[in-house]
Amino acid sequence: MRLVVQNDKSHRNGAAVRRHRRGRPRRPGRAGHAGFRGGVAALAAAAIASACAPAGAPGGPGGTGTARPTTAPTISRQPLKAPPPATTGTPSTQTRPTHTPPTQKYRSGKSALAARAAAARRWGLARIPLTPPPPPLIKPKVTTREGFEVDGHEELGLPPVFTTVPTKQRVVFLTIDDGAEKDPAFLRMMNDLQVPYTAFLSDYLIKDDYGYFKRMQRDGVALNNHTLHHPYLPALSYRRQQYEICAMQDVIEERYGKRPLLFRPPFGNYDRDSLRAAKSCGVRYVPLWNEEVFVDHWEYREWDQRIRPGDIVLTHFRGRDDWKGTMPDMIRRFLNKVTAEGYAVARLEDYL
């Protein structure tokens, strides 16, 4: 049976896990805000000029970085809330113009840019994060990345394992794993900036504060499956793997009201039993990652160490106990880089 092994350095030798067994939320560290160049007007101008243009297709498999495969490689904030439905009131209201006057559009657009510029300034960003394009009406066909298959992958109808979503839009997808660090400043930052992301949670790290992730969910973040205890799955029997995955499905459904469709195996390591178990638990997709961002550096899967359209970016719920900084520091590094390279952050679930 083919085993797909990767190297998630954030959990190497279990060091990070041991640091988070105290089971209490940590106070957020103070984010070191970088100097903000230019005023609100300059930021607004940058946002206007930063439309998401099409780019080349995602790169091929292989390469270096966080998790180069060995024997056989393998491993949001949502858009703003929709406007309220159209009014169906009295006839007098229905006769009013349904379009927004140009002056009102200008004022509301100008106010939105000013608010985004102010948020970028508060959090020390070099530029305003780019606004992602609308979700595609026709979803891209997501298939397993070459070399990430297991025996009988297609024949058994197992969930696709992928590191990049096939799209030409200049978007990337931010995903955050485990749930060890519970920094209120991170929630404020992501809410303020309206940046989408997807969380993959392990119960043993979130059970001391389910409410933190409920607040995250209320902000529009999808909460997905990262197993109960974050084990190395290929070392377990099929039944034990099924328990780790299905029981986490139950936890998320009980606590947050919805069974996830996405699952990420711990460390990015899995075998055929892992995917069979995931499918039996209702999982439809197994997104891994193409880049990983830390508070002080990036790591890449591809040989040329470049971001590509549709790439999935991994990071972790971590703070000063593990990093030389806070989660807001990490988000600042992430956003400054992707924005400077002309990428917007989109919601992964909108493309699946």
Protein Blocks (a to p, Z undefined) as FASTA:
>chain_A
ZZdddddfklgghlmmmmmmnopacddddddddddehifklmmmmmmmmcccddddddde
ededjklcfkbgceddddddddddddfbdfklmmpcfbdcfklmmmmmmmmmmmmmmmmm
mnopabdcdddddddfbdcdddddehiacehklmnopacddfbdcdfbdcdddddehjla
ccfklmmmmmmnopacdddddfklmmmommlmmmmmmnopacddebjnopafklpcfklm
mmmmmmmmmmmmmmnopacfbdcdehhiacfklmmmmmmnopabdcdbfbdcdfkbccdf
bfnlpacehiacddddddfklmgcdfklmmmmmmmmmmmnopacddfklmZZ
